[in-house]
Amino acid sequence: MVADVVTDYWSLGAEVDDLGDAVLVRRPGLPRSTFLHRLRPRGVEELDSALDAARTIAQVPQIVLDPDAPPFVEAELVVRGWRIDTSVQLVLPPGASGPAPDGPVRPAADADREALRALFRADHLETDRRSGRAARSEERTDATVEERWALGPSVHWFVADDGEGPVGFFASWAGGARGTGVVEDLFVHEDRRGRGYARALIGAAVADARVGGAGPVVIGADPSDTPMRWYARLGFRPTVILRSLTPPT
């Protein structure tokens, strides 16, 4: 169920095509946000048919696997050169409140958009530097920001403000009929860490999701990074590993 909630979140505001053995999610004009999920082919021939059907509509830069995907799908695509990425999903149970939503955190306003874009850029540069990759382009950052805005008004953004402007951000979604919310995209500028901003952002986002009707609340983390352990200390329970695949370049 967690996998469905996460893909529901990333499908917000997108066009969705049911291809029979797979579902394609796409946003015209934002090709990097396209992904294929809910793959249910019975064999390699059906897998190829699903991929071909998707490619007649859009390029497929990512496949998101869920626990019900046939195991051969991942193995077949890895042999073909697709790269595996993983994320650990942690869930805050309905009875757990999470951190107190205090501190200098407020809902983001339209006037904050340029500051948020600068924070996304700082996040990308820091991530690329830590991983030893070349810095991604300004255009990639701009596309990421546009993808986030394209999720639509049901995703609520919060900023931590130090009095001179936003220094961190986080997003909250109360969820749909499944009754499970999502909090996503936590970032605090490295010069402002250790001051409680991240904890306050999580508290505000969780409280917002709960006001919107969410019971459990999901947060994702990179298994190679340390925030997942901090989320666990805050009460989020490690629940499932989600796997995605990107095609060979």
Disulfide bonds with the S-S distance in Angstrom:
none
